[in-house]
Amino acid sequence: DAGVTQSPTHLIKTRGQHVTLRCSPISGHKSVSWYQQVLGQGPQFIFQYYEKEERGRGNFPDRFSARQFPNYSSELNVNALLLGDSALYLCASSPQARYGYTFGSGTRLTVV
Amino acid sequence: AQTVTQSQPEMSVQEAETVTLSCTYDTSESNYYLFWYKQPPSRQMILVIRQEAYKQQNATENRFSVNFQKAAKSFSLKISDSQLGDTAMYFCAHNAGGTSYGKLTFGQGTILTVHP
């Protein structure tokens, strides 16, 4: 079975640009969450979507937005990129909290 | 708000020996879930073990086991018969369940190095 897939794997953008990151959850998983991980730190929660509705949002500015599609895949959008947005962006999916969360391999975003 | 604290930035162990990684957390929830994740240099986040707070029995997965002390809000990970492939960053994580079940709160991580 395919795991959580994320695209692209690496991305280099210029300050002020916009970026879209994509995530496909494991088949049957209706919940998708996004995390930002700066090197050497633990992941920070950005968004959770369940059944196409936003169910949670972390402490991130409005430049960050996301959505979930009818097939449960998801996009994370970041506008007006800053150097500090450089990080590994992780997507995770789960059927229910008790079973834990499966993470994708992440998208490594570098803002120059 | 939930917080997770890992007080050991780095740990090292000899191959085949046992090591314990510490984690404490703070939560106002009565039922919740706790996890240990492993992140090797590839940065792929891998679920090692999970614990449901309402279950008193400590979880075990092969060489990995936890010591869950609910009253003390402590959740340590024991790795037995350490292997070179266990070298990685280990994160403790909490989830409150319910409507916020997609939100994991992570600790700062512990870098574990297994020496031959």
Interface residues (C-beta under 8 A of the other chain):
Chain A: S31 V32 S33 Y35 Q37 G40 Q41 G42 P43 Q44 F45 Q48 Y49 Y50 R55 G56 G58 L88 L90 A92 S94 Q96 A97 R98 Y99 G100 Y101 T102 F103 S105 G106
Chain B: V4 Y33 F35 Y37 S42 R43 Q44 M45 I46 L47 R50 E52 F91 A93 N95 G97 G98 T99 S100 Y101 G102 K103 L104 T105 F106 G107 Q108 G109
